[in-house]
Amino acid sequence: MQIPMKKYHIVFEKLNQFNKHIKSIYSHDQLFVITDENVFSHYENKVKKALSDFNVSFTVIPPGEKSKAFDMYLHVISDLIAKGLKREHMIVALGGGVVGDLAGFVAASIYRGVPFIQIPTTLLSMVDSSIGGKTGIDLPEGKNLVGAFYSPKIVLIDMDFLQTLSPREYRNGIAEVIKAGLIGNPTLYAQVRRPIELNSMHLKAAINVKKALVDSDPFDKKERMFLNFGHTFGHAIEKHFNYERFKHGEAISYGMIIAIEIGNKLNITPASLYDEVKGTLSSWQLISDPVMTKDRFVTDILTDKKNTADGFHFILLEAIGKPVIKILQKDDIL
Ligand SMILES: NC(=O)c1ccc[n+]([C@@H]2O[C@H](COP(=O)([O-])OP(=O)(O)OC[C@H]3O[C@@H](n4cnc5c(N)ncnc54)[C@H](O)[C@@H]3O)[C@@H](O)[C@H]2O)c1
């Protein structure tokens, strides 16, 4: 049985205006903010000031992917209960995708679900992870293996949070903006094919690509899979290097290049796209020469438990803005 997801708004706004948006959807005076140590050290006072109409408590977790784990999930739940969270209270995910995924899953499951708000603070979380309702944690067996589809009540985006983000984390988000352009908005792709300063119009365009796909396929059975462009090999690369050497955005950048390489081989993707996209990703320093090729990771892909019996569901590009889902056999990717 599928339960339709609730509708919510994604609002671009300054932090000092967040109070009024939260008040419009929430009538209690306590907010339970989950964040990580980096975001807390930069923004504790600003957030307290901005949300001064509320009693704000903070649950602070260590930064990084290691926190998206079962022991941290239990720790956060215990902390929230100790701080007095009740079923009608609001959880606020303040941070990047790690905080958003973990806090969203806590919200989805504690007391069988309490409302939550996403306040993304990395570029990746603004254009990608805070949108679409996927929440979850990692297991030793792999990433995102336990989770729930659970939508926030609102997503509040203030791009000023990006001022404290490191250049590498910023570029990590650019990879998803470039991907959004490649799969769904040629104009956006053309705007970001060389380094520029992104503004809210670029973010909105990237979000709209994801939103359209999520709205038409909320539970990831069909079109939403287009968002996985570059991710089959990207995930294999991240895993191959134990999630330490490459950021997600860097890994999927190599993954996009490999998907184009495979598309070229199968005569689905025009040959010229290889150099075009390689030039874009290189100029943003997301990839560097020599570009990793598929050969190194093919074994990881072939042994991936997520492959279905009929083959690999693979996203290829027929052109910029024209993705296709292909079921590939082993020989197609070798
Ligand atoms: N739910 C989804 O649909 C979805 C989609 C894509 C990715 N994800 C998940 O997102 C996670 C990655 O998210 P991420 O790239 O945002 O990483 P992250 O949450 O680990 O944040 C990256 C780093 O930036 C720091 N940081 C965050 N905001 C900051 C700010 N404003 N100033 C200074 N430092 C700041 C964090 O402390 C962290 O060290 C992965 O776990 C991935 O699986 C989820």
The ligand as an SDF file (V2000), in Angstrom:
LIG
                    3D

 44 48  0  0  0  0  0  0  0  0999 V2000
   17.8340   12.2350    1.3570 N   0  0  0  0  0  0  0  0  0  0  0  0
   18.2660   12.3970    0.1270 C   0  0  0  0  0  0  0  0  0  0  0  0
   17.4800   12.4330   -0.8240 O   0  0  0  0  0  0  0  0  0  0  0  0
   19.7300   12.5700   -0.1100 C   0  0  0  0  0  0  0  0  0  0  0  0
   20.1890   13.0190   -1.3620 C   0  0  0  0  0  0  0  0  0  0  0  0
   21.5560   13.2370   -1.5300 C   0  0  0  0  0  0  0  0  0  0  0  0
   22.4390   13.0200   -0.4810 C   0  0  0  0  0  0  0  0  0  0  0  0
   21.9490   12.5770    0.7230 N   0  0  0  0  0  0  0  0  0  0  0  0
   22.8540   12.3510    1.8620 C   0  0  0  0  0  0  0  0  0  0  0  0
   23.4250   13.6100    2.2200 O   0  0  0  0  0  0  0  0  0  0  0  0
   24.6300   13.3580    2.9330 C   0  0  0  0  0  0  0  0  0  0  0  0
   25.6790   14.3490    2.4650 C   0  0  0  0  0  0  0  0  0  0  0  0
   25.2310   15.6370    2.7570 O   0  0  0  0  0  0  0  0  0  0  0  0
   26.2340   16.8790    2.7820 P   0  0  0  0  0  0  0  0  0  0  0  0
   27.0770   16.8500    1.5700 O   0  0  0  0  0  0  0  0  0  0  0  0
   25.4340   18.0700    3.0780 O   0  0  0  0  0  0  0  0  0  0  0  0
   27.2400   16.4820    3.9600 O   0  0  0  0  0  0  0  0  0  0  0  0
   27.2940   16.8020    5.5280 P   0  0  0  0  0  0  0  0  0  0  0  0
   25.9590   16.8900    6.1200 O   0  0  0  0  0  0  0  0  0  0  0  0
   28.2440   15.8010    6.0970 O   0  0  0  0  0  0  0  0  0  0  0  0
   27.9680   18.2440    5.5620 O   0  0  0  0  0  0  0  0  0  0  0  0
   29.2620   18.4150    5.0510 C   0  0  0  0  0  0  0  0  0  0  0  0
   30.1730   19.1410    6.0430 C   0  0  0  0  0  0  0  0  0  0  0  0
   29.8290   20.5180    6.0420 O   0  0  0  0  0  0  0  0  0  0  0  0
   29.6390   20.9590    7.3940 C   0  0  0  0  0  0  0  0  0  0  0  0
   28.6630   22.0480    7.3160 N   0  0  0  0  0  0  0  0  0  0  0  0
   27.3310   21.9590    7.0730 C   0  0  0  0  0  0  0  0  0  0  0  0
   26.8150   23.1710    6.9010 N   0  0  0  0  0  0  0  0  0  0  0  0
   27.8160   24.0590    7.0830 C   0  0  0  0  0  0  0  0  0  0  0  0
   27.8950   25.4760    7.0230 C   0  0  0  0  0  0  0  0  0  0  0  0
   26.8410   26.2310    6.6930 N   0  0  0  0  0  0  0  0  0  0  0  0
   29.0890   26.0590    7.2830 N   0  0  0  0  0  0  0  0  0  0  0  0
   30.1880   25.2960    7.5710 C   0  0  0  0  0  0  0  0  0  0  0  0
   30.1700   23.9560    7.6120 N   0  0  0  0  0  0  0  0  0  0  0  0
   29.0000   23.3470    7.3590 C   0  0  0  0  0  0  0  0  0  0  0  0
   29.2050   19.7420    8.1360 C   0  0  0  0  0  0  0  0  0  0  0  0
   29.4640   19.8500    9.5150 O   0  0  0  0  0  0  0  0  0  0  0  0
   30.0500   18.6670    7.4720 C   0  0  0  0  0  0  0  0  0  0  0  0
   31.3360   18.6500    8.0560 O   0  0  0  0  0  0  0  0  0  0  0  0
   25.0000   11.9120    2.6530 C   0  0  0  0  0  0  0  0  0  0  0  0
   24.7650   11.1500    3.8130 O   0  0  0  0  0  0  0  0  0  0  0  0
   24.0330   11.4900    1.5550 C   0  0  0  0  0  0  0  0  0  0  0  0
   23.7060   10.1210    1.6160 O   0  0  0  0  0  0  0  0  0  0  0  0
   20.6290   12.3630    0.9220 C   0  0  0  0  0  0  0  0  0  0  0  0
  1  2  1  0
  2  3  2  0
  2  4  1  0
  4  5  1  0
  4 44  2  0
  5  6  2  0
  6  7  1  0
  7  8  2  0
  8  9  1  0
  8 44  1  0
  9 10  1  0
  9 42  1  0
 10 11  1  0
 11 12  1  0
 11 40  1  0
 12 13  1  0
 13 14  1  0
 14 15  2  0
 14 16  1  0
 14 17  1  0
 17 18  1  0
 18 19  2  0
 18 20  1  0
 18 21  1  0
 21 22  1  0
 22 23  1  0
 23 24  1  0
 23 38  1  0
 24 25  1  0
 25 26  1  0
 25 36  1  0
 26 27  1  0
 26 35  1  0
 27 28  2  0
 28 29  1  0
 29 30  1  0
 29 35  2  0
 30 31  1  0
 30 32  2  0
 32 33  1  0
 33 34  2  0
 34 35  1  0
 36 37  1  0
 36 38  1  0
 38 39  1  0
 40 41  1  0
 40 42  1  0
 42 43  1  0
M  CHG  2   8   1  16  -1
M  END
$$$$
